[in-house]
Amino acid sequence: MTPNFAFGGNTAIEGAATLCNSLVKALDISAVRPLSQSTLAAVFQEYQEKHKKRVKKIFTASYYYTRMQAWDNAIMWFVAKYVGPWLGDRLVADFTATLVKPGSKLDYVTVPKHAKGALAFDDEVGAA
């Protein structure tokens, strides 16, 4: 099992957060309860467009990382055997952080103050 295996589960959780954020926003805006079919269709369309872009990026990175770890071809073998160790784990950690930091979180849940890491989430950049 390659280390990027968790991206699938994390992407599913992010998808749920993205969809919930859109539904809560639609409920806050709408004076009609329950939401109309056209409003729900628009919410799901927005979700699909937003989440699909993110999933494609993560899928592509995971795909190539898996191919490298599996020594899928001579180039991937060379990268895994020589280039990766020469570059070090820091490059993988930095690349993984760039994939994780734009992730969706529940916008309507108050998050208690927490310790800041070396790399802020995209929605925390510039926040005090």
Order of alpha helices (4+ residues) and beta strands (2+ residues): alpha-alpha-alpha-alpha-alpha
